């Protein structure tokens, strides 16, 4: 019997760590809350009923102002891919900061070219995805992808999925429909939403080998009935992030991509959360869920690309890239030398230290441990994802699949109290999102499973 399934009579203990955080000498948490309330936008939200103040990070750990250590299995919303303040990344950034902090792409600088070449090399050669645009955020990247698809095809209509999340600026917000964020904004003009291929809650389940092709017919119907029969493009996350790690079924992307291309459109893969080896099986999420020979025309990426810095990118083919050459597209900070240094160093660490394989190995242990917990805890309705991108959907009844939204919030809070920073999402707010820095150890994994065992067990008994 492992400790993941054993009864835990006391709070689990974090694995030992030799790192000592620097003493914090700034304003108190109460003072920060007061200043934030008075001077920052009220649109800012905080996690937890009693927010925590994070002042330092080291690899997979975070430290608050008192020096308390937490295991981070959310990675700053999947932003920290190789660890907080990774020493190799910090060395590259500090060296670049001492030389040149900013110049735009109207001048030459070596790092942007070297980095673009290395990033392009991570895509299958037969995909022809080889031209890189650097921008500042996932919202920027998806906004550019929309512009690119419309410019190249001459069409306007775009198709996205319900429950998706593609950014917080105006145009990408239009792509986001019925998600957990529930934007109170009109649907983007020219954007149509197709049924989410959710095999847990949808019409076609895990037991249907043709589920992917069946869900794809809805995209075909959207093209037929909601557009002129011509579309600019289709965008989807290979696995929905904010939406609760809903994985596209086998056969889905292939069938959808064909229908979209037959209608004159381009296919866009939003890899903001699934990219850079996180799924373990492949470097890019579309490879994992799409299968051999299924390639998008445009790939967007952010978050883990820079291990915490404001960096994003769009990668496409030379032919599509040429469509923007006749138009002005310029980003003042896209290609910034410091961001390029951080992104380049992050990519080198990811490849040199084989983080993809680590995600695969650690992910196998994570899913095995969670399945053991599922046998013990009836509240765990579904476990899904790949590698170190995992969603645990909580329900009050497995037969009816009634969302355990309030219970999930309680588990989420209790995990924090026990020293575990975890994510939460899904349309009903009932999915625990596990997407840690990929440097976590087996001991960290065991601690996480023990905390979840305690937290879920306490909520089930409440």
Buried (B, 14 or more C-beta within 10 A) or exposed (E): EEBBBEEBEEEBEBBEBEEEBEEBEEEEBEEBBEEBEEEEEEEEEEBEEEBBBBBBBBBBBBBBBEEEBBBBBBBBBBBBBBBBBBEBBBEBBEEBEEEEEEEBBEEEBEBBEEBBEBBBEBBBEEBBBBBBBBBBBBBBBBBBBBBBBBBBBEBBBBBBBBBBBBBBBEBBBBBBBBBBBEBEEEBBEBBBBBBBBBBBBBEBEEEBEEBBBBBBBBBBEBBEEEBEEBBBBBBBBBBBBBBBBBBBBBBBBBBBBBBBBEBBBBBBBBBBBBBBBBBBBBBBBBBBBBBEEBBBBBBBBBBBBBBBBBBBBBBBBEEBBEBBEEEEEEBEBBBBBBBBBBBBBBBBBBBEBEBBEBBBBBBEBBBEBBEBBBEBBEBBBBBBBBBBBBBBBBBBEEEEBEBBBEBBBBBBBBBBEBBBBBBBBBBBBBBBBBBBBBBBBEBBBBBBBBBBBBBBBEBBEE
